[in-house]
Amino acid sequence: MSKPSKQSLLDKITAACKRRGFIFPSSEIYGGINGFWDFGPAGAQLKRNVRDLWWDTLVGNGHTGPDNEKFDIVGLDAAIIMNNKVWEASGHTTSFSDPMVDCRKCKQRFRADMLPETKCTEGGEHDYTDVRDFNLMFKTHVGPVQDDDSTAYLRPETAQAIFVQFQNVLTVSRTKVPFGIAQMGKAFRNEINPRNYIFRSREFEQMELEFFVKPGTEDSWLHWWLNKRMEWYVALGIKPDNLSIEWHPQDKLAHYAKACADIMYAFPFGVQELEGIASRTDFDLKAHAEHSGKISPYFDTETNQKYYPYVVEPSAGLDRTILAILCDAYCEESLTNAKGQTETRTVFRFHPKVAPVTVAVFPLLRNRPELIEKAEQVFADLRPHFRVQWDDRGNIGKRYRYQDELGTPYCVTIDFDTIGAGETPDNANTVTVRDRDTMEQVRIPVPEVTSYLKQCMNI
């Protein structure tokens, strides 16, 4: 088992993802559009699995935090377009920007803090303009008339809707501080230079939690959430050695933050942020309270105090998480076939929790009704318990290779022994179960297949 060089790994993953239906370039038949990606059948399921794991881990009652303190987390699904005053209050209309330069020769646009090392395509060094700010929010218009009054923005983050709805959520959820509001959904940033595949795109998905705490307790909650979020990535199957934590220096903190730590992953293109856990103080709630006049201080019935809660924010990028899972799972193996030739087996070693398909069912031949009938029975038995795919195309070896590259942990083959027509009578009503990672095959009685696979996958 081996990993390709870092230089070629991302290209190999990109090719495999297109080949197996994880990710396609958006609008490809019309030349594509930079910074946008479409997730195919396998990719859509992979994303849904990760989304569900994030939501199911967080949203609910009766969580236990530091010092065994009980807390609840409720959900929100807010609109992508909101009143412009939201972005004025949060500071996005004036400060949500990147430094930008243009090359006068090739007319390309770059972030001033991430200038390319390559030469200009028109020859020689780039000839840059002066640095200027570029607001990253996408503009649009609401209503039939396109003028200044109808200008709106696609949200650049999901967090602000949580702060705007704080009062409503607190009222209807009958909860108390500490508590959290979780939201996942699309966000949009007009990146100057989308790059590194789906790592930095113009349309992406966030998984954000705004966790409201009593002022003075935010430091312990920040460290607690940092540890919990690290554990979550490991539970997805990401190797701990590829994860690290990086604290922001005080002079590099965002204007609203008291402290911030990033969970980092060792991507092929370098160690980059997966998730930020920030101590946002009470900046956002106070800003929206001041601008709207509609958010009141929280009344703590235990201490008879009024205050705006401080916020600890674990903010994860779903697309980046998917890319980390893909990079972590991708492997190439050199095998010797029956003819003594060396061939390469490409495998995505997904954890069963996130694998798009967990079990593939193979009838040995597609033109034998008795095999098909038995395979359909096994398929029906497994479907309530696993994400199952039927595959009867090509020979068994090619089907195994296809499922390996799809990341399917187990394949179940129905052959002539299964229907009692093979050379080994003792194997009647048994199937072959093949392990993706070891490629070992065992025969399991049909009534025991479900329990056997559950035990193998620890579910």
C-alpha positions in Angstrom: 0.0 0.0 0.0 1.4 3.4 -0.9 0.5 7.0 -1.5 1.5 8.8 -4.7 3.8 11.8 -4.4 2.2 15.0 -3.1 2.6 16.6 -6.4 0.5 14.1 -8.2 -1.9 13.0 -5.4 -4.4 15.7 -5.9 -4.5 15.1 -9.7 -5.1 11.4 -9.1 -7.9 12.1 -6.6 -9.5 14.6 -9.0 -9.4 12.0 -11.8 -10.8 9.2 -9.6 -13.6 11.5 -8.3 -14.7 12.3 -11.8 -14.4 8.7 -12.9 -16.5 7.3 -10.0 -19.1 10.0 -9.8 -17.9 11.9 -6.7 -17.3 15.4 -8.2 -17.7 16.9 -11.6 -16.7 20.3 -12.9 -19.8 22.5 -12.9 -21.2 23.4 -16.4 -18.5 21.3 -18.0 -20.2 20.9 -21.3 -20.1 24.7 -21.7 -16.5 25.1 -20.7 -17.1 25.1 -16.9 -17.1 28.0 -14.4 -14.2 28.5 -12.1 -14.8 28.0 -8.4 -18.0 25.8 -8.8 -18.4 22.1 -8.5 -21.2 19.5 -8.8 -21.3 16.4 -6.6 -22.3 13.3 -8.5 -24.1 10.2 -7.1 -21.3 9.0 -4.9 -20.3 12.5 -3.9 -23.8 13.6 -3.0 -24.2 10.5 -0.8 -20.7 11.1 0.8 -21.7 14.7 1.6 -25.1 13.6 3.0 -23.4 11.0 5.3 -21.1 13.7 6.7 -23.9 16.2 7.1 -26.0 13.7 9.0 -23.1 12.7 11.2 -22.5 16.3 12.1 -26.1 17.1 12.7 -26.8 13.9 14.7 -23.7 14.5 16.8 -24.7 18.0 17.8 -28.4 18.7 17.6 -30.4 17.4 20.6 -31.0 17.7 24.3 -29.0 16.5 27.3 -25.4 17.0 26.2 -22.8 17.2 29.0 -20.0 19.7 28.9 -17.2 20.8 31.2 -17.8 20.0 34.9 -20.8 17.8 33.8 -22.8 20.9 32.9 -25.9 20.0 30.9 -26.8 21.8 27.7 -29.0 21.6 24.6 -28.4 22.3 20.9 -31.2 23.2 18.6 -31.3 23.6 14.8 -31.9 26.4 12.4 -32.3 26.5 8.6 -32.2 30.2 7.6 -32.6 32.0 4.2 -29.6 32.5 2.0 -30.6 36.1 1.2 -31.3 38.4 4.1 -32.0 42.1 4.7 -29.0 44.2 3.9 -29.0 45.6 7.3 -27.8 42.3 8.6 -24.5 42.7 6.7 -24.2 46.3 7.7 -24.5 45.5 11.4 -22.0 42.6 11.1 -19.5 44.7 9.2 -19.5 42.6 6.1 -20.4 45.4 3.7 -17.3 47.4 4.8 -14.7 44.9 5.9 -15.4 41.5 4.3 -12.7 41.9 1.6 -9.4 40.5 0.4 -6.4 42.6 -1.0 -6.4 42.3 -4.8 -4.0 43.2 -7.6 -4.2 42.9 -11.4 -1.4 42.1 -13.8 -1.3 44.8 -16.4 0.2 42.4 -19.0 -1.8 39.2 -18.7 -4.9 40.8 -17.2 -5.2 38.1 -14.5 -6.3 39.0 -11.0 -4.6 37.8 -7.8 -4.8 38.0 -4.1 -2.1 40.4 -3.0 -1.1 38.1 -0.1 -0.9 35.0 -2.3 1.0 36.1 -5.5 2.0 33.3 -7.8 5.6 32.1 -8.1 5.2 31.5 -11.8 6.1 33.9 -14.6 3.6 36.0 -16.4 1.9 34.1 -19.4 2.8 37.2 -21.5 6.5 36.8 -20.6 8.8 37.9 -17.8 7.6 39.1 -14.4 4.1 40.1 -13.6 3.4 43.8 -13.7 1.0 44.4 -10.8 -1.3 47.3 -10.1 -1.5 48.9 -6.7 -3.3 46.8 -4.0 -7.0 47.5 -3.5 -9.7 45.9 -1.4 -12.2 43.5 -3.1 -15.4 42.7 -1.3 -16.1 39.0 -1.5 -19.9 39.1 -1.3 -22.0 38.2 -4.3 -24.5 40.9 -5.3 -27.9 40.2 -6.6 -31.3 42.0 -6.8 -34.6 41.3 -5.1 -37.7 42.2 -7.1 -38.5 43.3 -10.6 -36.5 46.5 -10.6 -32.7 46.4 -10.5 -31.5 49.6 -8.6 -29.7 50.4 -5.4 -32.8 49.8 -3.3 -33.2 46.3 -4.7 -29.5 45.3 -4.1 -29.0 42.2 -1.9 -26.2 39.8 -1.2 -25.9 36.0 -1.1 -24.8 35.2 2.4 -21.0 34.8 2.8 -21.5 32.7 6.0 -24.3 31.0 7.8 -23.5 32.4 11.3 -25.2 35.8 11.1 -28.7 34.3 10.6 -28.2 32.5 13.9 -27.5 35.8 15.7 -30.4 37.5 14.0 -32.8 34.7 15.1 -31.3 34.4 18.6 -34.3 36.0 20.4 -36.8 33.9 18.5 -35.0 30.7 19.0 -34.4 31.3 22.7 -38.1 32.0 23.2 -39.5 29.0 21.4 -36.9 26.4 22.4 -37.4 26.9 26.1 -33.7 26.4 26.8 -31.2 28.4 28.8 -27.5 29.4 28.6 -25.4 27.5 27.9 -27.0 26.3 24.7 -26.2 26.1 21.0 -27.9 26.9 17.7 -26.6 24.7 14.8 -27.0 25.4 11.1 -25.6 23.9 7.9 -26.0 25.3 4.4 -24.7 27.0 1.3 -22.5 30.1 1.5 -21.0 32.2 -1.3 -17.8 34.1 -1.6 -16.6 35.7 -4.8 -13.0 34.4 -4.3 -10.3 36.2 -6.3 -8.5 32.9 -6.9 -10.5 29.7 -6.3 -7.9 26.9 -6.0 -6.9 23.5 -4.8 -9.9 21.7 -6.2 -12.9 22.0 -3.8 -10.8 23.4 -0.9 -11.5 27.0 -1.9 -14.6 27.5 -4.0 -17.0 30.3 -4.7 -20.0 28.2 -3.6 -19.5 25.9 -0.6 -21.3 24.5 2.4 -20.7 25.3 6.1 -21.5 23.5 9.2 -21.6 26.1 12.0 -22.5 26.1 15.7 -23.0 29.2 17.7 -22.7 28.2 21.3 -23.9 30.8 23.8 -22.2 30.8 27.2 -22.1 32.9 30.4 -19.3 35.6 30.1 -16.3 34.4 32.0 -16.8 30.7 31.1 -15.8 31.0 27.4 -12.2 29.9 27.8 -13.1 26.5 29.2 -15.8 26.0 26.6 -13.4 26.9 23.8 -10.9 24.2 24.8 -13.8 21.7 25.4 -15.2 22.3 22.0 -11.8 22.1 20.4 -11.2 18.6 21.8 -14.7 17.5 20.9 -14.3 18.6 17.3 -10.9 16.9 17.0 -12.5 13.6 18.2 -15.3 14.0 15.5 -12.8 14.1 12.6 -11.0 11.0 14.0 -14.4 9.3 14.2 -14.9 9.9 10.5 -11.8 7.8 9.8 -9.3 10.6 9.4 -5.9 9.7 10.6 -4.9 11.6 13.8 -1.3 12.1 12.4 -2.8 14.2 9.6 -4.6 16.5 12.0 -3.1 19.3 14.1 -4.2 22.5 16.0 -3.0 26.0 15.2 -3.8 28.9 17.5 -4.2 32.4 16.0 -1.7 34.9 17.5 -3.4 37.8 19.3 -2.3 40.3 16.6 -3.9 38.2 13.8 -7.3 37.7 15.4 -10.5 38.9 13.7 -12.0 42.1 15.1 -14.7 40.2 16.9 -12.6 37.4 18.4 -11.0 37.0 21.8 -9.2 33.8 20.8 -9.3 31.3 17.9 -7.8 27.9 17.1 -8.0 26.1 13.8 -8.1 22.3 13.3 -5.7 21.7 10.4 -5.3 18.9 7.9 -2.2 17.9 6.0 -3.6 18.3 2.4 -1.3 17.4 -0.6 -0.9 21.2 -1.2 0.0 21.9 2.4 -1.4 22.0 6.0 -4.6 24.0 5.8 -7.7 24.8 7.9 -10.5 22.4 8.2 -12.4 24.1 11.0 -12.1 27.2 13.2 -13.2 27.3 16.8 -13.5 30.9 17.8 -14.3 32.8 21.0 -16.4 35.6 19.4 -17.3 37.4 22.7 -20.7 39.2 22.6 -19.7 41.2 19.6 -22.4 39.9 17.2 -25.4 39.9 19.5 -24.6 43.4 20.7 -24.1 44.7 17.1 -27.4 43.3 16.0 -29.1 44.6 19.2 -27.7 48.1 18.6 -28.7 48.2 14.9 -32.1 46.5 15.2 -33.2 47.5 18.7 -34.9 44.0 18.8 -32.5 41.8 20.8 -32.7 42.0 24.6 -30.0 41.0 27.0 -30.4 37.4 28.3 -31.9 37.1 31.8 -30.2 34.5 33.9 -32.8 33.1 36.4 -30.2 31.4 38.5 -28.1 34.5 39.1 -30.7 37.2 38.4 -28.2 38.8 36.0 -28.8 40.3 32.6 -26.1 40.0 30.0 -25.4 39.3 26.3 -24.0 35.8 26.2 -20.5 35.2 24.9 -20.2 32.9 21.9 -17.9 30.0 21.1 -18.2 29.1 17.4 -17.0 25.8 15.9 -17.3 26.6 12.1 -16.5 23.7 9.7 -16.4 23.6 5.9 -18.2 20.6 4.6 -16.4 20.7 1.2 -13.1 20.8 2.9 -14.0 18.0 5.2 -15.0 15.9 2.1 -11.7 16.7 0.5 -9.8 15.7 3.7 -11.7 12.4 3.7 -10.9 11.8 0.1 -7.2 12.5 0.5 -7.0 10.5 3.7 -8.7 7.5 2.2 -7.0 7.4 -1.2 -4.5 4.5 -1.7 -2.7 2.7 -4.5 -1.5 -0.9 -4.2 0.7 -2.9 -6.6 -0.7 -6.4 -7.1 0.5 -9.4 -9.1 -2.3 -10.9 -11.2 -2.8 -14.5 -12.3 -0.5 -13.9 -15.3 2.3 -12.7 -13.1 1.8 -9.1 -14.3 2.0 -6.1 -11.9 -1.1 -4.0 -11.8 -2.2 -1.1 -9.6 -5.3 -1.3 -7.4 -6.8 2.1 -6.6 -8.8 2.2 -3.3 -10.7 4.7 -1.3 -10.5 3.3 2.3 -13.6 5.1 3.6 -14.8 4.5 7.1 -18.1 2.7 6.8 -19.8 5.7 8.5 -19.1 7.9 5.5 -18.8 5.4 2.6 -21.3 6.2 -0.2 -22.0 2.4 -0.5 -21.3 0.1 2.4 -22.2 -3.2 0.7 -22.3 -4.3 -3.0 -24.3 -7.4 -4.0 -23.0 -9.4 -7.0 -24.9 -12.2 -8.8 -22.1 -14.2 -10.4 -23.8 -14.1 -13.8 -26.5 -11.8 -15.0 -28.1 -14.3 -17.3 -29.0 -17.0 -14.8 -32.4 -16.4 -13.3 -31.7 -18.6 -10.3 -28.7 -16.5 -9.3 -30.6 -13.3 -9.9 -33.5 -14.5 -7.7 -31.2 -15.4 -4.8 -29.2 -12.2 -5.2 -32.4 -10.1 -5.1 -33.3 -11.9 -1.8 -29.9 -11.1 -0.3 -30.2 -7.5 -1.6 -33.6 -7.1 0.0 -32.4 -8.5 3.3 -29.4 -6.1 3.5 -31.1 -2.9 2.2 -32.8 -1.9 5.5 -29.4 -2.0 7.3 -26.8 -0.7 4.9 -26.3 1.5 1.8 -26.5 -1.3 -0.8 -25.6 -1.3 -4.5 -26.5 -3.9 -7.0 -23.7 -4.7 -9.5 -24.0 -7.3 -12.3 -21.8 -5.7 -14.9 -18.6 -7.4 -16.2 -16.6 -10.1 -14.5 -16.2 -10.4 -10.8 -12.6 -9.0 -10.8 -13.7 -5.8 -12.6 -16.6 -5.4 -10.2 -14.3 -5.7 -7.2 -12.0 -3.0 -8.7 -14.9 -0.7 -9.4 -16.2 -1.0 -5.8 -12.7 -0.6 -4.4 -12.4 2.7 -6.2 -15.9 3.7 -5.0 -14.7 2.9 -1.4 -17.2 0.1 -0.7 -16.1 -1.8 2.4 -17.7 -5.2 1.6 -18.9 -7.1 -1.5 -21.3 -10.1 -1.3 -21.3 -12.6 -4.2 -24.0 -15.0 -4.9 -22.6 -18.0 -6.9 -23.6 -21.5 -7.9 -22.6 -22.9 -4.4 -25.2 -20.4 -3.0 -28.0 -22.1 -4.9 -26.7 -25.6 -4.2 -25.5 -26.1 -7.8 -21.8 -25.9 -7.1 -19.0 -28.4 -6.5 -19.2 -28.0 -2.7 -22.5 -29.1 -1.3 -21.6 -27.8 2.2 -21.6 -24.3 0.8 -25.3 -24.3 -0.1 -27.1 -21.2 1.0 -23.9 -19.4 1.7 -22.4 -16.3 0.0 -18.9 -15.0 -0.4 -18.1 -11.8 1.6 -15.1 -9.9 0.4 -13.3 -7.3 2.5 -12.2 -4.2 0.6 -9.0 -3.6 2.7 -7.6 -7.1 3.0 -9.3 -8.5 -0.2 -9.9 -11.7 1.9 -13.0 -13.7 1.2 -15.1 -15.8 3.6 -18.3 -17.8 3.1 -21.1 -16.8 5.4 -24.6 -18.5 5.6 -27.2 -16.2 4.1 -29.2 -15.8 7.3 -26.0 -14.6 9.1 -24.8 -12.1 6.5 -26.5 -9.0 8.0 -25.2 -9.7 11.6 -21.7 -10.6 10.2 -21.4 -7.3 8.3 -22.7 -5.3 11.3 -20.1 -6.9 13.4 -17.4 -6.1 10.8 -18.4 -2.5 10.6 -19.0 -2.1 14.3 -22.5 -0.8 13.8 
